[in-house]
Amino acid sequence: MTKLELEVHDDALSTINKIKHLNDSGIELIIPEGSILFDNIISLKLISRAAEKNQKIIQFTTNDETGASLVNMLEEPSGQSGQDYQPREVEQATLYVPKKSHFGFKKPAIPHIKFPKFKSGAALPVIILAILFGTVFILSKKPVAYAKVVLNSLPLTRSTAIKVKSGGTSDAVKMELKGQTLDTNVEITDEVPTTGEKLVGKKADGEAIIYNKTVEEIKLEKGSKLNYDEKDLVYVLSDDVTVPARVDDLVDPSIIKPGEATVKITAADIGSDYNIDANESLEVDDYKSSEIAAKTLQTKVTEAAKEKAESDLKFKLGKTQRLIEGSVTAQITKEAYSAEVGDEAEKLTLTAYASASGLTYMESDLNSLLDQIVQNLVPQGHVLSEKQREISALPLGNSSSSILNSTEADMQITLKTFTVTAVDKEELKKALAGKSLAEAEKVLGSVGSLSTYSIEIKPVIPFFKNVPKDLNRINLEIENE
């Protein structure tokens, strides 16, 4: 005889399906305490009839007192107390199951049972009893428990400095976060009209920044000359400009901040030599370098190329990849003109090639690192909230004590979150299963630090006021305050 041990939540249909696939004709069916098969006797009858149809002998075994009573009732002849019961006229009850379903019903269905024939007056009580059992069985599957728990939240804030390294690994002890350098290359082209003469193009123009190192403002008129000694080149101001006086530090007089003004400049002559790089020093006519100085800014085309490179870098970021502000390094790798000095051309084209690199990190890596850093701050029995979390990540910049470039950056990270009571949702549902509403409320009330909790059973059906034993019919919501 084969022993078949059932689970608490196995119903009649799943049990029949298990019996059907056993090769042994003798089966000892071991039913655990609290099984849903003991909700009513009709489930046991269905199993017994199905076993007979498949020519199998079923022996029910259980330690459940209610279940044992139902098994004893099942084994007694149902018509023993009726004088008109005619066993020979009773047709074998047949369980009809649709062939295509193979006992796998998508929706609960009432089995079709062919009832035994009785003499006049004996059939009615049996029919009423069967209908009653069927109704009880259906109603027992209807109620659903709806429980809600709102957990108290405890605020947790931590601010710390970390280092992001490209190609490194995250380490909570070293306070280091894994980073990645992202690279891109772009090109940009601009056209300018020329004079059509042998000396091609218009005069080069751009911008320069003028520094006033004196204690009084300096006014420069349009046409004032700026000299680039290395190539003996001359540029002139395109407009009048006033450069403010320097500002001395009141605390430390040795610290001087020159006055600044950005001006537009134009080359005094035509030629590619005038397309000089950015940050080149210029001298202002009629002034000493100790009084006033100037430096070139990036030309329009090359500046646009750098901006495009930075923009393209941001476009390449992944969905949860973050670019550290200020870590981008952009530079012009090449400049090409469409014509040489001495050529005749109606238009002159300048193509600038730029590259950019920036330091990035993954949001998930930062969250994981912060969880490890603040783990010792989480109270016992609590966990960090996954939903209520705010992170601020600010680069510390370049200084004597911090670094900021495309491969390494020091950052100040601030985490604002909450901790809540650790609750195992499935274990809590098991604790609620089969309990009365009063008992269920006690179970919910014993869960850690709570704000509120509630439980109700719908629809409300007399005699079915307990929480269902089927965990699938327990709807449990856990929220943070």
Helices and strands as residue ranges (DSSP letters): E 2-5, H 12-20, E 26-31, G 36-39, H 42-53, E 57-62, H 65-75, G 87-89, E 95-96, E 112-113, H 123-140, E 144-151, E 154-166, E 176-193, E 205-212, E 218-220, E 225-228, G 229-231, E 233-237, E 241-243, E 247-248, E 256-257, E 259-267, G 272-274, E 281-284, E 292-296, H 300-315, E 321-323, E 329-337, E 347-362, H 363-374, G 375-377, E 382-395, E 408-421, H 425-432, H 437-445, E 450-458, G 471-473, E 474-480
